Amino acid sequence: MKKGGKREGSGRKRSENKKIRVSFSLAPDVVTYLNSRTDKPKAQVIEDAVRSLRDQLLALQIRFKDRY
C-alpha cells in the first residue's frame, strides 16, 4: 500500500540515494574525536573521512599502476 493521499502520485517520493543505518563499535579515542567535532554531525565527519581516504587510495593505485 502506498503512503500518502488518495490521489495518484500523492505523498512523499522515495529517495534514490537512501542512507542505510548501521552500528559500529568505535575505539574511545575515535569517540572523543567525534564528540569534539561540533561543526558537523558525527555521521558526516565519518563519511567525509572515508571518502577522503578512498580518494587517496585510488590516487596511490593510479600512481603505482603508472610506474609498473
CHARMM-style PDB file with segment names, atoms N, HN, CA, C and O in Angstrom:
ATOM      1  N   MET     1       0.845  -1.186   0.000  1.00  0.00      PROA
ATOM      2  CA  MET     1       0.000   0.000   0.000  1.00  0.00      PROA
ATOM      3  C   MET     1       0.884   1.240   0.000  1.00  0.00      PROA
ATOM      4  O   MET     1       1.832   1.332   0.779  1.00  0.00      PROA
ATOM      5  N   LYS     2       0.575   2.183  -0.867  1.00  0.00      PROA
ATOM      6  HN  LYS     2      -0.196   2.108  -1.499  1.00  0.00      PROA
ATOM      7  CA  LYS     2       1.349   3.405  -0.963  1.00  0.00      PROA
ATOM      8  C   LYS     2       1.018   4.337   0.190  1.00  0.00      PROA
ATOM      9  O   LYS     2      -0.117   4.398   0.662  1.00  0.00      PROA
ATOM     10  N   LYS     3       2.039   5.061   0.630  1.00  0.00      PROA
ATOM     11  HN  LYS     3       2.961   5.012   0.246  1.00  0.00      PROA
ATOM     12  CA  LYS     3       1.809   6.055   1.681  1.00  0.00      PROA
ATOM     13  C   LYS     3       1.507   7.383   1.017  1.00  0.00      PROA
ATOM     14  O   LYS     3       2.075   7.701  -0.028  1.00  0.00      PROA
ATOM     15  N   GLY     4       0.654   8.129   1.592  1.00  0.00      PROA
ATOM     16  HN  GLY     4       0.193   7.870   2.441  1.00  0.00      PROA
ATOM     17  CA  GLY     4       0.295   9.419   1.025  1.00  0.00      PROA
ATOM     18  C   GLY     4      -1.213   9.544   0.926  1.00  0.00      PROA
ATOM     19  O   GLY     4      -1.953   8.868   1.641  1.00  0.00      PROA
ATOM     20  N   GLY     5      -1.654  10.399   0.048  1.00  0.00      PROA
ATOM     21  HN  GLY     5      -1.053  10.948  -0.533  1.00  0.00      PROA
ATOM     22  CA  GLY     5      -3.076  10.647  -0.107  1.00  0.00      PROA
ATOM     23  C   GLY     5      -3.745   9.648  -1.036  1.00  0.00      PROA
ATOM     24  O   GLY     5      -3.140   8.668  -1.470  1.00  0.00      PROA
ATOM     25  N   LYS     6      -4.996   9.921  -1.326  1.00  0.00      PROA
ATOM     26  HN  LYS     6      -5.488  10.717  -0.974  1.00  0.00      PROA
ATOM     27  CA  LYS     6      -5.786   9.026  -2.174  1.00  0.00      PROA
ATOM     28  C   LYS     6      -5.488   9.223  -3.656  1.00  0.00      PROA
ATOM     29  O   LYS     6      -5.698   8.317  -4.463  1.00  0.00      PROA
ATOM     30  N   ARG     7      -4.999  10.401  -4.008  1.00  0.00      PROA
ATOM     31  HN  ARG     7      -4.828  11.137  -3.352  1.00  0.00      PROA
ATOM     32  CA  ARG     7      -4.765  10.684  -5.419  1.00  0.00      PROA
ATOM     33  C   ARG     7      -3.505   9.981  -5.931  1.00  0.00      PROA
ATOM     34  O   ARG     7      -2.569   9.727  -5.173  1.00  0.00      PROA
ATOM     35  N   GLU     8      -3.501   9.679  -7.205  1.00  0.00      PROA
ATOM     36  HN  GLU     8      -4.261   9.886  -7.821  1.00  0.00      PROA
ATOM     37  CA  GLU     8      -2.350   9.050  -7.854  1.00  0.00      PROA
ATOM     38  C   GLU     8      -1.144   9.981  -7.778  1.00  0.00      PROA
ATOM     39  O   GLU     8      -1.255  11.161  -8.109  1.00  0.00      PROA
ATOM     40  N   GLY     9       0.009   9.465  -7.345  1.00  0.00      PROA
ATOM     41  HN  GLY     9       0.099   8.507  -7.076  1.00  0.00      PROA
ATOM     42  CA  GLY     9       1.230  10.256  -7.282  1.00  0.00      PROA
ATOM     43  C   GLY     9       1.351  11.144  -6.063  1.00  0.00      PROA
ATOM     44  O   GLY     9       2.309  11.909  -5.955  1.00  0.00      PROA
ATOM     45  N   SER    10       0.414  11.063  -5.151  1.00  0.00      PROA
ATOM     46  HN  SER    10      -0.365  10.441  -5.239  1.00  0.00      PROA
ATOM     47  CA  SER    10       0.488  11.919  -3.967  1.00  0.00      PROA
ATOM     48  C   SER    10       1.418  11.288  -2.933  1.00  0.00      PROA
ATOM     49  O   SER    10       1.737  10.102  -3.008  1.00  0.00      PROA
ATOM     50  N   GLY    11       1.830  12.073  -2.002  1.00  0.00      PROA
ATOM     51  HN  GLY    11       1.571  13.037  -1.941  1.00  0.00      PROA
ATOM     52  CA  GLY    11       2.707  11.584  -0.938  1.00  0.00      PROA
ATOM     53  C   GLY    11       4.168  11.826  -1.249  1.00  0.00      PROA
ATOM     54  O   GLY    11       4.525  12.306  -2.324  1.00  0.00      PROA
ATOM     55  N   ARG    12       4.992  11.487  -0.299  1.00  0.00      PROA
ATOM     56  HN  ARG    12       4.703  11.097   0.575  1.00  0.00      PROA
ATOM     57  CA  ARG    12       6.431  11.690  -0.432  1.00  0.00      PROA
ATOM     58  C   ARG    12       7.019  10.668  -1.397  1.00  0.00      PROA
ATOM     59  O   ARG    12       6.714   9.478  -1.324  1.00  0.00      PROA
ATOM     60  N   LYS    13       7.864  11.150  -2.298  1.00  0.00      PROA
ATOM     61  HN  LYS    13       8.112  12.117  -2.357  1.00  0.00      PROA
ATOM     62  CA  LYS    13       8.517  10.264  -3.255  1.00  0.00      PROA
ATOM     63  C   LYS    13       9.669   9.536  -2.551  1.00  0.00      PROA
ATOM     64  O   LYS    13      10.298  10.082  -1.645  1.00  0.00      PROA
ATOM     65  N   ARG    14       9.932   8.312  -2.973  1.00  0.00      PROA
ATOM     66  HN  ARG    14       9.421   7.868  -3.709  1.00  0.00      PROA
ATOM     67  CA  ARG    14      11.025   7.537  -2.387  1.00  0.00      PROA
ATOM     68  C   ARG    14      12.362   8.075  -2.866  1.00  0.00      PROA
ATOM     69  O   ARG    14      12.526   8.433  -4.032  1.00  0.00      PROA
ATOM     70  N   SER    15      13.301   8.124  -1.954  1.00  0.00      PROA
ATOM     71  HN  SER    15      13.167   7.833  -1.007  1.00  0.00      PROA
ATOM     72  CA  SER    15      14.635   8.608  -2.268  1.00  0.00      PROA
ATOM     73  C   SER    15      15.420   7.538  -3.006  1.00  0.00      PROA
ATOM     74  O   SER    15      15.356   6.360  -2.653  1.00  0.00      PROA
ATOM     75  N   GLU    16      16.163   7.945  -4.035  1.00  0.00      PROA
ATOM     76  HN  GLU    16      16.215   8.902  -4.323  1.00  0.00      PROA
ATOM     77  CA  GLU    16      17.008   7.003  -4.767  1.00  0.00      PROA
ATOM     78  C   GLU    16      18.287   6.710  -3.993  1.00  0.00      PROA
ATOM     79  O   GLU    16      18.827   5.608  -4.088  1.00  0.00      PROA
ATOM     80  N   ASN    17      18.773   7.675  -3.234  1.00  0.00      PROA
ATOM     81  HN  ASN    17      18.334   8.570  -3.157  1.00  0.00      PROA
ATOM     82  CA  ASN    17      20.025   7.529  -2.501  1.00  0.00      PROA
ATOM     83  C   ASN    17      19.752   7.431  -1.001  1.00  0.00      PROA
ATOM     84  O   ASN    17      20.316   8.186  -0.208  1.00  0.00      PROA
ATOM     85  N   LYS    18      18.909   6.522  -0.632  1.00  0.00      PROA
ATOM     86  HN  LYS    18      18.451   5.909  -1.276  1.00  0.00      PROA
ATOM     87  CA  LYS    18      18.550   6.377   0.767  1.00  0.00      PROA
ATOM     88  C   LYS    18      19.738   5.866   1.563  1.00  0.00      PROA
ATOM     89  O   LYS    18      20.420   4.931   1.143  1.00  0.00      PROA
ATOM     90  N   LYS    19      19.982   6.480   2.711  1.00  0.00      PROA
ATOM     91  HN  LYS    19      19.427   7.240   3.052  1.00  0.00      PROA
ATOM     92  CA  LYS    19      21.083   6.048   3.556  1.00  0.00      PROA
ATOM     93  C   LYS    19      20.666   4.817   4.346  1.00  0.00      PROA
ATOM     94  O   LYS    19      19.487   4.616   4.637  1.00  0.00      PROA
ATOM     95  N   ILE    20      21.643   4.009   4.684  1.00  0.00      PROA
ATOM     96  HN  ILE    20      22.601   4.172   4.447  1.00  0.00      PROA
ATOM     97  CA  ILE    20      21.411   2.776   5.417  1.00  0.00      PROA
ATOM     98  C   ILE    20      21.968   2.938   6.826  1.00  0.00      PROA
ATOM     99  O   ILE    20      23.107   3.372   7.002  1.00  0.00      PROA
ATOM    100  N   ARG    21      21.174   2.595   7.813  1.00  0.00      PROA
ATOM    101  HN  ARG    21      20.249   2.243   7.670  1.00  0.00      PROA
ATOM    102  CA  ARG    21      21.596   2.718   9.204  1.00  0.00      PROA
ATOM    103  C   ARG    21      22.418   1.492   9.585  1.00  0.00      PROA
ATOM    104  O   ARG    21      21.988   0.354   9.398  1.00  0.00      PROA
ATOM    105  N   VAL    22      23.621   1.747  10.128  1.00  0.00      PROA
ATOM    106  HN  VAL    22      23.971   2.671  10.280  1.00  0.00      PROA
ATOM    107  CA  VAL    22      24.495   0.675  10.594  1.00  0.00      PROA
ATOM    108  C   VAL    22      25.032   1.040  11.973  1.00  0.00      PROA
ATOM    109  O   VAL    22      25.054   2.209  12.358  1.00  0.00      PROA
ATOM    110  N   SER    23      25.459   0.032  12.701  1.00  0.00      PROA
ATOM    111  HN  SER    23      25.442  -0.918  12.388  1.00  0.00      PROA
ATOM    112  CA  SER    23      26.037   0.247  14.030  1.00  0.00      PROA
ATOM    113  C   SER    23      27.478  -0.228  14.035  1.00  0.00      PROA
ATOM    114  O   SER    23      27.807  -1.254  13.440  1.00  0.00      PROA
ATOM    115  N   PHE    24      28.338   0.529  14.715  1.00  0.00      PROA
ATOM    116  HN  PHE    24      28.071   1.363  15.198  1.00  0.00      PROA
ATOM    117  CA  PHE    24      29.747   0.189  14.837  1.00  0.00      PROA
ATOM    118  C   PHE    24      30.172   0.346  16.290  1.00  0.00      PROA
ATOM    119  O   PHE    24      29.621   1.161  17.030  1.00  0.00      PROA
ATOM    120  N   SER    25      31.151  -0.441  16.681  1.00  0.00      PROA
ATOM    121  HN  SER    25      31.598  -1.103  16.080  1.00  0.00      PROA
ATOM    122  CA  SER    25      31.832  -0.233  17.951  1.00  0.00      PROA
ATOM    123  C   SER    25      33.114   0.516  17.630  1.00  0.00      PROA
ATOM    124  O   SER    25      33.924   0.054  16.826  1.00  0.00      PROA
ATOM    125  N   LEU    26      33.301   1.670  18.257  1.00  0.00      PROA
ATOM    126  HN  LEU    26      32.644   2.046  18.911  1.00  0.00      PROA
ATOM    127  CA  LEU    26      34.455   2.514  17.966  1.00  0.00      PROA
ATOM    128  C   LEU    26      35.364   2.613  19.178  1.00  0.00      PROA
ATOM    129  O   LEU    26      34.920   2.503  20.320  1.00  0.00      PROA
ATOM    130  N   ALA    27      36.636   2.820  18.907  1.00  0.00      PROA
ATOM    131  HN  ALA    27      36.997   2.909  17.979  1.00  0.00      PROA
ATOM    132  CA  ALA    27      37.618   3.000  19.970  1.00  0.00      PROA
ATOM    133  C   ALA    27      37.314   4.299  20.725  1.00  0.00      PROA
ATOM    134  O   ALA    27      36.783   5.247  20.147  1.00  0.00      PROA
ATOM    135  N   PRO    28      37.649   4.336  22.007  1.00  0.00      PROA
ATOM    136  CA  PRO    28      37.352   5.541  22.811  1.00  0.00      PROA
ATOM    137  C   PRO    28      37.955   6.823  22.253  1.00  0.00      PROA
ATOM    138  O   PRO    28      37.329   7.880  22.335  1.00  0.00      PROA
ATOM    139  N   ASP    29      39.170   6.752  21.682  1.00  0.00      PROA
ATOM    140  HN  ASP    29      39.679   5.893  21.616  1.00  0.00      PROA
ATOM    141  CA  ASP    29      39.777   7.971  21.137  1.00  0.00      PROA
ATOM    142  C   ASP    29      39.022   8.484  19.919  1.00  0.00      PROA
ATOM    143  O   ASP    29      38.962   9.693  19.691  1.00  0.00      PROA
ATOM    144  N   VAL    30      38.443   7.576  19.132  1.00  0.00      PROA
ATOM    145  HN  VAL    30      38.492   6.595  19.317  1.00  0.00      PROA
ATOM    146  CA  VAL    30      37.648   7.981  17.974  1.00  0.00      PROA
ATOM    147  C   VAL    30      36.354   8.650  18.442  1.00  0.00      PROA
ATOM    148  O   VAL    30      35.932   9.659  17.877  1.00  0.00      PROA
ATOM    149  N   VAL    31      35.738   8.092  19.461  1.00  0.00      PROA
ATOM    150  HN  VAL    31      36.081   7.272  19.920  1.00  0.00      PROA
ATOM    151  CA  VAL    31      34.502   8.677  20.000  1.00  0.00      PROA
ATOM    152  C   VAL    31      34.786  10.064  20.580  1.00  0.00      PROA
ATOM    153  O   VAL    31      33.996  10.991  20.402  1.00  0.00      PROA
ATOM    154  N   THR    32      35.919  10.198  21.273  1.00  0.00      PROA
ATOM    155  HN  THR    32      36.561   9.445  21.418  1.00  0.00      PROA
ATOM    156  CA  THR    32      36.294  11.507  21.832  1.00  0.00      PROA
ATOM    157  C   THR    32      36.470  12.524  20.707  1.00  0.00      PROA
ATOM    158  O   THR    32      36.026  13.667  20.817  1.00  0.00      PROA
ATOM    159  N   TYR    33      37.125  12.097  19.624  1.00  0.00      PROA
ATOM    160  HN  TYR    33      37.486  11.168  19.535  1.00  0.00      PROA
ATOM    161  CA  TYR    33      37.316  12.994  18.483  1.00  0.00      PROA
ATOM    162  C   TYR    33      35.975  13.386  17.868  1.00  0.00      PROA
ATOM    163  O   TYR    33      35.742  14.559  17.573  1.00  0.00      PROA
ATOM    164  N   LEU    34      35.100  12.409  17.676  1.00  0.00      PROA
ATOM    165  HN  LEU    34      35.289  11.457  17.916  1.00  0.00      PROA
ATOM    166  CA  LEU    34      33.800  12.706  17.079  1.00  0.00      PROA
ATOM    167  C   LEU    34      32.991  13.647  17.968  1.00  0.00      PROA
ATOM    168  O   LEU    34      32.303  14.538  17.468  1.00  0.00      PROA
ATOM    169  N   ASN    35      33.071  13.454  19.264  1.00  0.00      PROA
ATOM    170  HN  ASN    35      33.629  12.730  19.670  1.00  0.00      PROA
ATOM    171  CA  ASN    35      32.349  14.336  20.189  1.00  0.00      PROA
ATOM    172  C   ASN    35      32.929  15.747  20.194  1.00  0.00      PROA
ATOM    173  O   ASN    35      32.216  16.709  20.478  1.00  0.00      PROA
ATOM    174  N   SER    36      34.229  15.876  19.878  1.00  0.00      PROA
ATOM    175  HN  SER    36      34.808  15.094  19.647  1.00  0.00      PROA
ATOM    176  CA  SER    36      34.850  17.206  19.869  1.00  0.00      PROA
ATOM    177  C   SER    36      34.478  18.000  18.617  1.00  0.00      PROA
ATOM    178  O   SER    36      34.587  19.226  18.604  1.00  0.00      PROA
ATOM    179  N   ARG    37      34.041  17.307  17.571  1.00  0.00      PROA
ATOM    180  HN  ARG    37      33.952  16.311  17.582  1.00  0.00      PROA
ATOM    181  CA  ARG    37      33.663  17.976  16.328  1.00  0.00      PROA
ATOM    182  C   ARG    37      32.219  18.449  16.435  1.00  0.00      PROA
ATOM    183  O   ARG    37      31.291  17.661  16.255  1.00  0.00      PROA
ATOM    184  N   THR    38      32.031  19.707  16.722  1.00  0.00      PROA
ATOM    185  HN  THR    38      32.785  20.347  16.868  1.00  0.00      PROA
ATOM    186  CA  THR    38      30.673  20.246  16.861  1.00  0.00      PROA
ATOM    187  C   THR    38      30.216  20.956  15.592  1.00  0.00      PROA
ATOM    188  O   THR    38      29.067  21.388  15.502  1.00  0.00      PROA
ATOM    189  N   ASP    39      31.121  21.081  14.598  1.00  0.00      PROA
ATOM    190  HN  ASP    39      32.055  20.730  14.670  1.00  0.00      PROA
ATOM    191  CA  ASP    39      30.761  21.795  13.382  1.00  0.00      PROA
ATOM    192  C   ASP    39      29.928  20.960  12.417  1.00  0.00      PROA
ATOM    193  O   ASP    39      29.194  21.508  11.594  1.00  0.00      PROA
ATOM    194  N   LYS    40      30.039  19.625  12.515  1.00  0.00      PROA
ATOM    195  HN  LYS    40      30.635  19.180  13.183  1.00  0.00      PROA
ATOM    196  CA  LYS    40      29.306  18.732  11.615  1.00  0.00      PROA
ATOM    197  C   LYS    40      28.716  17.582  12.422  1.00  0.00      PROA
ATOM    198  O   LYS    40      29.220  17.252  13.495  1.00  0.00      PROA
ATOM    199  N   PRO    41      27.657  16.977  11.914  1.00  0.00      PROA
ATOM    200  CA  PRO    41      27.149  15.755  12.546  1.00  0.00      PROA
ATOM    201  C   PRO    41      28.199  14.649  12.470  1.00  0.00      PROA
ATOM    202  O   PRO    41      29.004  14.612  11.540  1.00  0.00      PROA
ATOM    203  N   LYS    42      28.187  13.760  13.443  1.00  0.00      PROA
ATOM    204  HN  LYS    42      27.533  13.790  14.198  1.00  0.00      PROA
ATOM    205  CA  LYS    42      29.174  12.679  13.505  1.00  0.00      PROA
ATOM    206  C   LYS    42      29.161  11.827  12.245  1.00  0.00      PROA
ATOM    207  O   LYS    42      30.219  11.449  11.741  1.00  0.00      PROA
ATOM    208  N   ALA    43      27.991  11.523  11.738  1.00  0.00      PROA
ATOM    209  HN  ALA    43      27.131  11.830  12.147  1.00  0.00      PROA
ATOM    210  CA  ALA    43      27.901  10.704  10.526  1.00  0.00      PROA
ATOM    211  C   ALA    43      28.574  11.403   9.350  1.00  0.00      PROA
ATOM    212  O   ALA    43      29.220  10.750   8.531  1.00  0.00      PROA
ATOM    213  N   GLN    44      28.431  12.712   9.261  1.00  0.00      PROA
ATOM    214  HN  GLN    44      27.907  13.242   9.927  1.00  0.00      PROA
ATOM    215  CA  GLN    44      29.047  13.463   8.168  1.00  0.00      PROA
ATOM    216  C   GLN    44      30.564  13.448   8.287  1.00  0.00      PROA
ATOM    217  O   GLN    44      31.260  13.340   7.277  1.00  0.00      PROA
ATOM    218  N   VAL    45      31.092  13.557   9.516  1.00  0.00      PROA
ATOM    219  HN  VAL    45      30.527  13.645  10.337  1.00  0.00      PROA
ATOM    220  CA  VAL    45      32.537  13.505   9.727  1.00  0.00      PROA
ATOM    221  C   VAL    45      33.086  12.158   9.265  1.00  0.00      PROA
ATOM    222  O   VAL    45      34.119  12.102   8.598  1.00  0.00      PROA
ATOM    223  N   ILE    46      32.393  11.068   9.622  1.00  0.00      PROA
ATOM    224  HN  ILE    46      31.554  11.114  10.164  1.00  0.00      PROA
ATOM    225  CA  ILE    46      32.834   9.729   9.238  1.00  0.00      PROA
ATOM    226  C   ILE    46      32.754   9.555   7.724  1.00  0.00      PROA
ATOM    227  O   ILE    46      33.687   9.031   7.116  1.00  0.00      PROA
ATOM    228  N   GLU    47      31.653   9.987   7.107  1.00  0.00      PROA
ATOM    229  HN  GLU    47      30.895  10.413   7.601  1.00  0.00      PROA
ATOM    230  CA  GLU    47      31.509   9.862   5.656  1.00  0.00      PROA
ATOM    231  C   GLU    47      32.602  10.641   4.928  1.00  0.00      PROA
ATOM    232  O   GLU    47      33.185  10.141   3.966  1.00  0.00      PROA
ATOM    233  N   ASP    48      32.879  11.852   5.381  1.00  0.00      PROA
ATOM    234  HN  ASP    48      32.405  12.258   6.162  1.00  0.00      PROA
ATOM    235  CA  ASP    48      33.918  12.665   4.741  1.00  0.00      PROA
ATOM    236  C   ASP    48      35.281  11.996   4.867  1.00  0.00      PROA
ATOM    237  O   ASP    48      36.055  11.986   3.911  1.00  0.00      PROA
ATOM    238  N   ALA    49      35.584  11.435   6.043  1.00  0.00      PROA
ATOM    239  HN  ALA    49      34.955  11.444   6.820  1.00  0.00      PROA
ATOM    240  CA  ALA    49      36.880  10.788   6.262  1.00  0.00      PROA
ATOM    241  C   ALA    49      37.026   9.552   5.383  1.00  0.00      PROA
ATOM    242  O   ALA    49      38.084   9.334   4.793  1.00  0.00      PROA
ATOM    243  N   VAL    50      35.991   8.752   5.291  1.00  0.00      PROA
ATOM    244  HN  VAL    50      35.131   8.929   5.770  1.00  0.00      PROA
ATOM    245  CA  VAL    50      36.057   7.533   4.475  1.00  0.00      PROA
ATOM    246  C   VAL    50      36.202   7.885   3.005  1.00  0.00      PROA
ATOM    247  O   VAL    50      36.997   7.265   2.298  1.00  0.00      PROA
ATOM    248  N   ARG    51      35.451   8.864   2.539  1.00  0.00      PROA
ATOM    249  HN  ARG    51      34.806   9.367   3.114  1.00  0.00      PROA
ATOM    250  CA  ARG    51      35.561   9.265   1.133  1.00  0.00      PROA
ATOM    251  C   ARG    51      36.937   9.845   0.823  1.00  0.00      PROA
ATOM    252  O   ARG    51      37.494   9.583  -0.243  1.00  0.00      PROA
ATOM    253  N   SER    52      37.488  10.627   1.744  1.00  0.00      PROA
ATOM    254  HN  SER    52      37.036  10.840   2.610  1.00  0.00      PROA
ATOM    255  CA  SER    52      38.811  11.202   1.553  1.00  0.00      PROA
ATOM    256  C   SER    52      39.867  10.105   1.481  1.00  0.00      PROA
ATOM    257  O   SER    52      40.738  10.140   0.612  1.00  0.00      PROA
ATOM    258  N   LEU    53      39.797   9.141   2.379  1.00  0.00      PROA
ATOM    259  HN  LEU    53      39.089   9.113   3.085  1.00  0.00      PROA
ATOM    260  CA  LEU    53      40.741   8.032   2.370  1.00  0.00      PROA
ATOM    261  C   LEU    53      40.606   7.212   1.090  1.00  0.00      PROA
ATOM    262  O   LEU    53      41.607   6.807   0.499  1.00  0.00      PROA
ATOM    263  N   ARG    54      39.365   6.967   0.663  1.00  0.00      PROA
ATOM    264  HN  ARG    54      38.552   7.296   1.144  1.00  0.00      PROA
ATOM    265  CA  ARG    54      39.139   6.229  -0.579  1.00  0.00      PROA
ATOM    266  C   ARG    54      39.790   6.951  -1.758  1.00  0.00      PROA
ATOM    267  O   ARG    54      40.444   6.321  -2.590  1.00  0.00      PROA
ATOM    268  N   ASP    55      39.609   8.270  -1.830  1.00  0.00      PROA
ATOM    269  HN  ASP    55      39.078   8.781  -1.154  1.00  0.00      PROA
ATOM    270  CA  ASP    55      40.185   9.044  -2.930  1.00  0.00      PROA
ATOM    271  C   ASP    55      41.713   8.989  -2.906  1.00  0.00      PROA
ATOM    272  O   ASP    55      42.347   8.885  -3.956  1.00  0.00      PROA
ATOM    273  N   GLN    56      42.309   9.060  -1.701  1.00  0.00      PROA
ATOM    274  HN  GLN    56      41.793   9.144  -0.848  1.00  0.00      PROA
ATOM    275  CA  GLN    56      43.759   8.983  -1.576  1.00  0.00      PROA
ATOM    276  C   GLN    56      44.276   7.622  -2.023  1.00  0.00      PROA
ATOM    277  O   GLN    56      45.296   7.536  -2.708  1.00  0.00      PROA
ATOM    278  N   LEU    57      43.581   6.565  -1.641  1.00  0.00      PROA
ATOM    279  HN  LEU    57      42.752   6.634  -1.085  1.00  0.00      PROA
ATOM    280  CA  LEU    57      43.993   5.218  -2.028  1.00  0.00      PROA
ATOM    281  C   LEU    57      43.881   5.021  -3.532  1.00  0.00      PROA
ATOM    282  O   LEU    57      44.754   4.408  -4.147  1.00  0.00      PROA
ATOM    283  N   LEU    58      42.817   5.537  -4.125  1.00  0.00      PROA
ATOM    284  HN  LEU    58      42.108   6.036  -3.626  1.00  0.00      PROA
ATOM    285  CA  LEU    58      42.671   5.437  -5.579  1.00  0.00      PROA
ATOM    286  C   LEU    58      43.789   6.189  -6.303  1.00  0.00      PROA
ATOM    287  O   LEU    58      44.298   5.723  -7.322  1.00  0.00      PROA
ATOM    288  N   ALA    59      44.163   7.346  -5.776  1.00  0.00      PROA
ATOM    289  HN  ALA    59      43.749   7.725  -4.948  1.00  0.00      PROA
ATOM    290  CA  ALA    59      45.245   8.124  -6.381  1.00  0.00      PROA
ATOM    291  C   ALA    59      46.563   7.365  -6.281  1.00  0.00      PROA
ATOM    292  O   ALA    59      47.353   7.376  -7.224  1.00  0.00      PROA
ATOM    293  N   LEU    60      46.808   6.708  -5.153  1.00  0.00      PROA
ATOM    294  HN  LEU    60      46.166   6.698  -4.387  1.00  0.00      PROA
ATOM    295  CA  LEU    60      48.026   5.913  -4.999  1.00  0.00      PROA
ATOM    296  C   LEU    60      48.037   4.722  -5.946  1.00  0.00      PROA
ATOM    297  O   LEU    60      49.080   4.376  -6.500  1.00  0.00      PROA
ATOM    298  N   GLN    61      46.887   4.099  -6.132  1.00  0.00      PROA
ATOM    299  HN  GLN    61      46.039   4.380  -5.682  1.00  0.00      PROA
ATOM    300  CA  GLN    61      46.806   2.966  -7.052  1.00  0.00      PROA
ATOM    301  C   GLN    61      47.127   3.402  -8.472  1.00  0.00      PROA
ATOM    302  O   GLN    61      47.813   2.688  -9.203  1.00  0.00      PROA
ATOM    303  N   ILE    62      46.639   4.559  -8.860  1.00  0.00      PROA
ATOM    304  HN  ILE    62      46.082   5.139  -8.266  1.00  0.00      PROA
ATOM    305  CA  ILE    62      46.891   5.064 -10.210  1.00  0.00      PROA
ATOM    306  C   ILE    62      48.381   5.359 -10.377  1.00  0.00      PROA
ATOM    307  O   ILE    62      48.966   5.018 -11.405  1.00  0.00      PROA
ATOM    308  N   ARG    63      49.005   5.996  -9.364  1.00  0.00      PROA
ATOM    309  HN  ARG    63      48.529   6.272  -8.529  1.00  0.00      PROA
ATOM    310  CA  ARG    63      50.430   6.291  -9.442  1.00  0.00      PROA
ATOM    311  C   ARG    63      51.243   5.001  -9.512  1.00  0.00      PROA
ATOM    312  O   ARG    63      52.182   4.900 -10.301  1.00  0.00      PROA
ATOM    313  N   PHE    64      50.888   4.028  -8.699  1.00  0.00      PROA
ATOM    314  HN  PHE    64      50.125   4.110  -8.058  1.00  0.00      PROA
ATOM    315  CA  PHE    64      51.626   2.767  -8.674  1.00  0.00      PROA
ATOM    316  C   PHE    64      51.457   2.032  -9.999  1.00  0.00      PROA
ATOM    317  O   PHE    64      52.406   1.440 -10.515  1.00  0.00      PROA
ATOM    318  N   LYS    65      50.268   2.072 -10.534  1.00  0.00      PROA
ATOM    319  HN  LYS    65      49.498   2.553 -10.115  1.00  0.00      PROA
ATOM    320  CA  LYS    65      49.987   1.406 -11.807  1.00  0.00      PROA
ATOM    321  C   LYS    65      50.781   2.036 -12.938  1.00  0.00      PROA
ATOM    322  O   LYS    65      51.256   1.330 -13.828  1.00  0.00      PROA
ATOM    323  N   ASP    66      50.932   3.360 -12.917  1.00  0.00      PROA
ATOM    324  HN  ASP    66      50.547   3.933 -12.194  1.00  0.00      PROA
ATOM    325  CA  ASP    66      51.676   4.051 -13.970  1.00  0.00      PROA
ATOM    326  C   ASP    66      53.169   3.745 -13.906  1.00  0.00      PROA
ATOM    327  O   ASP    66      53.842   3.762 -14.937  1.00  0.00      PROA
ATOM    328  N   ARG    67      53.695   3.468 -12.727  1.00  0.00      PROA
ATOM    329  HN  ARG    67      53.149   3.454 -11.889  1.00  0.00      PROA
ATOM    330  CA  ARG    67      55.131   3.199 -12.581  1.00  0.00      PROA
ATOM    331  C   ARG    67      55.498   1.808 -13.077  1.00  0.00      PROA
ATOM    332  O   ARG    67      56.595   1.612 -13.599  1.00  0.00      PROA
ATOM    333  N   TYR    68      54.612   0.851 -12.924  1.00  0.00      PROA
ATOM    334  HN  TYR    68      53.720   1.010 -12.499  1.00  0.00      PROA
ATOM    335  CA  TYR    68      54.968  -0.546 -13.222  1.00  0.00      PROA
ATOM    336  C   TYR    68      54.120  -1.122 -14.300  1.00  0.00      PROA
ATOM    337  OT1 TYR    68      54.293  -2.285 -14.666  1.00  0.00      PROA
TER     338      TYR     68
END
